[in-house]
Structures are given as C-alpha cells and as structure tokens.
Amino acid sequence: MSEQPPVILVAEDEPDLADLYAAWLGDQYQVRTAYGGHEAIEQLDEEIDAILLDRRMPGLSGDEVLVAVRERGIDCRVAMVTAVEPDFDILEMGFDDYLVKPVTKEVLHETVEGLLRRGGYDGDVQELFALTSKKAILESEKSASELADNDEYQDLSERIADLRAELDRTIGEIDEHDEFEKLFQEFDVDD
C-alpha cells in the first residue's frame, strides 16, 4: 500500500484563485478547497497537514479560522496567503509563514514544502521557524526606527535568541551523547 500524499487545505474566498492554487498543488498533494472561512472550519480535521489561508474573507476571516485551528489542537502548519500587508499584529498570530499576494506557483510550492518539512520538527524548532518568519516579514515591511520603537518586536527578537541558544545547547548535548555511544560501540565485540 502506497503512502498517501500530504493533505493541503486552500481557504480562499476568490474561487478562481483557490482553484488555481489547487491546480498548482494537485500534482503532488491531496488538495481540499474552501471558498470561505465557514467552509474552511467545516473541513478542519486531523488529516490536514498544511493550510494556505486568506486573511480577509467575508463572514469569517482567516484570522478567525486560524484561531479555530489552534483552539482545536489540529497539528498542522499554516501559511497566511493574503493581500493584507503585514503589521505588528502578526506577532500574536499562530501562523508559520506569511505570503503577500500575488504569489507565483514556485513560491507556493516552496512554501508548502517548507511547511511540511517543519511539521516533522520538534515544537521548539517549529516555533523558531515561525518566529523568524514573522521577524523577516516585519523587517521587509517596516523601517529600522519602527522596529526599534516596537516593544513586541524587541520581545520577538529576544525570544528568537533564547530559542536558538536552547536549541544549540540541546544539539550540543545530543552530539556529546552520540560521541559517548560511539566510544562504547568501538568496544562492542561479537561473540
């Protein structure tokens, strides 16, 4: 029995755009489309590996769908794909990546691949990727003085530094443990 391809949910209120994204991704992934926030909520389940989520949808926004995903504990990665320029409000949002429309086929594929790769990582590594993505987004949109004057951005930078330090310590401990194991393997003799 072959392994099923990852499930990607495209939640976009412009049907032509949702269908285009689905067509671009359909050769590699099992793609579900939702043409609005309520329909996206109806399709949420544990089979979903990644969501491409428009922020501005009538009725139920992508922001609200994102909150529902996290409240339900659905373990999937989420990329906001939107025409909404990012602002400091994104710091409180639980997404993994943020794309500003228009988006090319290549960028969409790269984003999905990155989201799926992150899904296999430890929670701290996933958090580090999400936070560094937010930092890069803000740095591309905001001036140095705006960033310097924003306490939440400064907190974000500190959290990233703390996470990196913790992960470096963990990796160092793993490396030391592996070296210790190798020493004993050298002395292991088959009878």
C-alpha positions as a Markdown table, in Angstrom:
| # | Residue | x | y | z |
|---|---|---|---|---|
| 1 | Met | 0.0 | 0.0 | 0.0 |
| 2 | Ser | 1.5 | 3.4 | -1.0 |
| 3 | Glu | 1.7 | 6.3 | 1.4 |
| 4 | Gln | -1.0 | 9.0 | 0.9 |
| 5 | Pro | 0.2 | 12.4 | -0.3 |
| 6 | Pro | 0.0 | 15.2 | 2.3 |
| 7 | Val | -3.3 | 17.0 | 2.6 |
| 8 | Ile | -3.3 | 20.7 | 1.9 |
| 9 | Leu | -6.4 | 22.9 | 2.6 |
| 10 | Val | -6.7 | 26.0 | 0.5 |
| 11 | Ala | -9.0 | 28.5 | 2.2 |
| 12 | Glu | -9.6 | 31.4 | -0.2 |
| 13 | Asp | -12.8 | 33.4 | -0.9 |
| 14 | Glu | -11.9 | 34.1 | -4.6 |
| 15 | Pro | -12.9 | 30.8 | -6.2 |
| 16 | Asp | -10.7 | 31.3 | -9.3 |
| 17 | Leu | -7.7 | 31.9 | -7.1 |
| 18 | Ala | -8.5 | 28.9 | -4.8 |
| 19 | Asp | -8.9 | 26.7 | -7.9 |
| 20 | Leu | -5.6 | 28.0 | -9.4 |
| 21 | Tyr | -3.7 | 27.2 | -6.2 |
| 22 | Ala | -5.3 | 23.7 | -6.1 |
| 23 | Ala | -4.3 | 23.1 | -9.7 |
| 24 | Trp | -0.8 | 24.2 | -9.0 |
| 25 | Leu | -0.5 | 21.9 | -6.0 |
| 26 | Gly | -2.7 | 19.0 | -7.1 |
| 27 | Asp | 0.1 | 17.1 | -8.9 |
| 28 | Gln | 1.9 | 16.5 | -5.6 |
| 29 | Tyr | -0.7 | 16.8 | -2.9 |
| 30 | Gln | -4.2 | 16.0 | -2.0 |
| 31 | Val | -5.8 | 19.4 | -2.1 |
| 32 | Arg | -9.1 | 20.5 | -0.5 |
| 33 | Thr | -10.5 | 23.9 | -1.3 |
| 34 | Ala | -12.7 | 26.0 | 0.9 |
| 35 | Tyr | -14.2 | 29.2 | -0.6 |
| 36 | Gly | -14.7 | 31.0 | 2.7 |
| 37 | Gly | -14.0 | 30.9 | 6.4 |
| 38 | His | -17.0 | 28.9 | 7.4 |
| 39 | Glu | -16.3 | 26.2 | 4.8 |
| 40 | Ala | -12.7 | 26.0 | 6.0 |
| 41 | Ile | -13.9 | 25.4 | 9.5 |
| 42 | Glu | -16.2 | 22.6 | 8.3 |
| 43 | Gln | -13.2 | 20.9 | 6.6 |
| 44 | Leu | -10.9 | 21.1 | 9.6 |
| 45 | Asp | -9.7 | 17.6 | 10.7 |
| 46 | Glu | -6.6 | 15.8 | 11.8 |
| 47 | Glu | -5.8 | 14.7 | 8.2 |
| 48 | Ile | -4.8 | 18.2 | 7.2 |
| 49 | Asp | -1.0 | 18.7 | 7.0 |
| 50 | Ala | -0.9 | 22.3 | 5.9 |
| 51 | Ile | -3.3 | 25.2 | 5.3 |
| 52 | Leu | -3.0 | 28.1 | 2.9 |
| 53 | Leu | -5.3 | 30.7 | 4.5 |
| 54 | Asp | -6.5 | 34.0 | 3.1 |
| 55 | Arg | -6.8 | 36.6 | 5.9 |
| 56 | Arg | -9.6 | 38.7 | 4.5 |
| 57 | Met | -12.7 | 36.6 | 3.8 |
| 58 | Pro | -16.3 | 37.8 | 4.3 |
| 59 | Gly | -18.3 | 36.2 | 7.1 |
| 60 | Leu | -15.4 | 34.5 | 8.9 |
| 61 | Ser | -11.9 | 35.9 | 8.4 |
| 62 | Gly | -8.7 | 33.9 | 8.0 |
| 63 | Asp | -7.6 | 35.3 | 11.4 |
| 64 | Glu | -10.7 | 33.7 | 13.0 |
| 65 | Val | -10.1 | 30.4 | 11.1 |
| 66 | Leu | -6.5 | 30.4 | 12.4 |
| 67 | Val | -7.7 | 30.8 | 16.0 |
| 68 | Ala | -10.2 | 27.9 | 15.5 |
| 69 | Val | -7.4 | 25.7 | 14.1 |
| 70 | Arg | -5.2 | 26.3 | 17.1 |
| 71 | Glu | -8.0 | 26.0 | 19.6 |
| 72 | Arg | -9.0 | 22.6 | 18.2 |
| 73 | Gly | -5.4 | 21.5 | 18.6 |
| 74 | Ile | -5.1 | 20.5 | 14.9 |
| 75 | Asp | -1.4 | 19.8 | 14.4 |
| 76 | Cys | -0.8 | 21.4 | 11.0 |
| 77 | Arg | 1.3 | 24.2 | 9.6 |
| 78 | Val | -0.4 | 27.4 | 8.4 |
| 79 | Ala | 0.6 | 30.0 | 5.9 |
| 80 | Met | -1.4 | 33.2 | 5.5 |
| 81 | Val | -1.6 | 34.0 | 1.8 |
| 82 | Thr | -3.2 | 37.4 | 1.6 |
| 83 | Ala | -3.3 | 40.9 | 0.1 |
| 84 | Val | -3.1 | 42.3 | 3.7 |
| 85 | Glu | 0.3 | 43.9 | 4.3 |
| 86 | Pro | 1.8 | 42.6 | 7.5 |
| 87 | Asp | 1.8 | 44.8 | 10.6 |
| 88 | Phe | 2.8 | 44.3 | 14.2 |
| 89 | Asp | -0.5 | 42.5 | 14.8 |
| 90 | Ile | 1.0 | 39.4 | 13.2 |
| 91 | Leu | 3.3 | 38.9 | 16.2 |
| 92 | Glu | 0.3 | 37.5 | 18.2 |
| 93 | Met | -0.9 | 35.2 | 15.4 |
| 94 | Gly | -0.2 | 31.5 | 15.3 |
| 95 | Phe | 0.8 | 31.0 | 11.7 |
| 96 | Asp | 4.0 | 29.6 | 10.4 |
| 97 | Asp | 4.5 | 31.7 | 7.2 |
| 98 | Tyr | 3.1 | 34.8 | 5.6 |
| 99 | Leu | 2.8 | 35.5 | 1.9 |
| 100 | Val | 1.6 | 38.7 | 0.3 |
| 101 | Lys | -0.4 | 38.2 | -3.0 |
| 102 | Pro | 0.2 | 37.9 | -5.8 |
| 103 | Val | 2.0 | 34.6 | -5.3 |
| 104 | Thr | 3.8 | 32.6 | -8.0 |
| 105 | Lys | 3.5 | 28.8 | -8.5 |
| 106 | Glu | 7.1 | 28.4 | -7.5 |
| 107 | Val | 6.7 | 30.4 | -4.2 |
| 108 | Leu | 3.5 | 28.5 | -3.4 |
| 109 | His | 5.3 | 25.1 | -3.9 |
| 110 | Glu | 8.3 | 26.2 | -1.9 |
| 111 | Thr | 6.1 | 27.5 | 0.9 |
| 112 | Val | 4.1 | 24.2 | 1.1 |
| 113 | Glu | 7.3 | 22.1 | 1.1 |
| 114 | Gly | 8.7 | 24.3 | 3.9 |
| 115 | Leu | 5.5 | 23.9 | 5.9 |
| 116 | Leu | 5.5 | 20.2 | 5.5 |
| 117 | Arg | 9.2 | 19.9 | 6.4 |
| 118 | Arg | 8.6 | 22.0 | 9.6 |
| 119 | Gly | 5.8 | 19.7 | 10.6 |
| 120 | Gly | 8.3 | 17.0 | 11.3 |
| 121 | Tyr | 10.4 | 19.1 | 13.6 |
| 122 | Asp | 10.3 | 19.4 | 17.4 |
| 123 | Gly | 7.9 | 22.1 | 18.8 |
| 124 | Asp | 10.8 | 24.4 | 19.7 |
| 125 | Val | 12.2 | 24.2 | 16.1 |
| 126 | Gln | 8.7 | 24.8 | 14.7 |
| 127 | Glu | 8.3 | 27.9 | 16.9 |
| 128 | Leu | 11.8 | 29.2 | 15.9 |
| 129 | Phe | 10.9 | 28.9 | 12.2 |
| 130 | Ala | 7.5 | 30.6 | 12.8 |
| 131 | Leu | 9.1 | 33.5 | 14.8 |
| 132 | Thr | 12.0 | 34.0 | 12.4 |
| 133 | Ser | 9.5 | 34.1 | 9.5 |
| 134 | Lys | 7.5 | 36.8 | 11.3 |
| 135 | Lys | 10.7 | 38.8 | 12.1 |
| 136 | Ala | 11.7 | 38.6 | 8.4 |
| 137 | Ile | 8.3 | 39.7 | 7.3 |
| 138 | Leu | 8.3 | 42.7 | 9.6 |
| 139 | Glu | 11.9 | 43.6 | 8.6 |
| 140 | Ser | 10.9 | 43.7 | 5.0 |
| 141 | Glu | 7.9 | 45.9 | 5.6 |
| 142 | Lys | 8.9 | 48.2 | 8.5 |
| 143 | Ser | 11.7 | 50.8 | 8.9 |
| 144 | Ala | 14.5 | 50.3 | 11.3 |
| 145 | Ser | 13.2 | 53.0 | 13.6 |
| 146 | Glu | 9.7 | 51.5 | 13.6 |
| 147 | Leu | 11.2 | 48.2 | 14.6 |
| 148 | Ala | 13.4 | 49.7 | 17.2 |
| 149 | Asp | 10.4 | 51.6 | 18.8 |
| 150 | Asn | 8.2 | 48.5 | 19.0 |
| 151 | Asp | 8.4 | 46.6 | 22.3 |
| 152 | Glu | 6.7 | 43.5 | 20.8 |
| 153 | Tyr | 9.3 | 43.3 | 18.0 |
| 154 | Gln | 12.1 | 43.6 | 20.6 |
| 155 | Asp | 10.4 | 40.7 | 22.6 |
| 156 | Leu | 10.3 | 38.7 | 19.4 |
| 157 | Ser | 14.0 | 39.2 | 18.8 |
| 158 | Glu | 14.8 | 38.2 | 22.4 |
| 159 | Arg | 12.6 | 35.0 | 22.2 |
| 160 | Ile | 14.3 | 34.0 | 18.9 |
| 161 | Ala | 17.8 | 34.5 | 20.6 |
| 162 | Asp | 16.6 | 32.4 | 23.6 |
| 163 | Leu | 15.2 | 29.6 | 21.4 |
| 164 | Arg | 18.4 | 29.5 | 19.3 |
| 165 | Ala | 20.5 | 29.3 | 22.5 |
| 166 | Glu | 18.3 | 26.5 | 23.9 |
| 167 | Leu | 18.4 | 24.5 | 20.6 |
| 168 | Asp | 22.2 | 25.0 | 20.4 |
| 169 | Arg | 22.5 | 23.5 | 23.9 |
| 170 | Thr | 20.3 | 20.6 | 23.0 |
| 171 | Ile | 22.2 | 19.9 | 19.8 |
| 172 | Gly | 25.5 | 20.0 | 21.8 |
| 173 | Glu | 24.1 | 17.6 | 24.3 |
| 174 | Ile | 23.0 | 15.2 | 21.5 |
| 175 | Asp | 26.4 | 15.4 | 19.9 |
| 176 | Glu | 28.1 | 14.6 | 23.2 |
| 177 | His | 25.7 | 11.7 | 23.8 |
| 178 | Asp | 26.4 | 10.4 | 20.3 |
| 179 | Glu | 30.2 | 10.6 | 20.8 |
| 180 | Phe | 29.8 | 8.7 | 24.1 |
| 181 | Glu | 27.7 | 6.0 | 22.3 |
| 182 | Lys | 30.3 | 5.7 | 19.6 |
| 183 | Leu | 33.0 | 5.0 | 22.2 |
| 184 | Phe | 31.1 | 2.0 | 23.5 |
| 185 | Gln | 30.3 | 0.7 | 20.0 |
| 186 | Glu | 34.0 | 0.6 | 19.3 |
| 187 | Phe | 34.5 | -1.8 | 22.2 |
| 188 | Asp | 31.5 | -3.9 | 21.4 |
| 189 | Val | 32.7 | -7.4 | 20.2 |
| 190 | Asp | 30.5 | -10.0 | 18.6 |
| 191 | Asp | 30.9 | -13.5 | 20.1 |
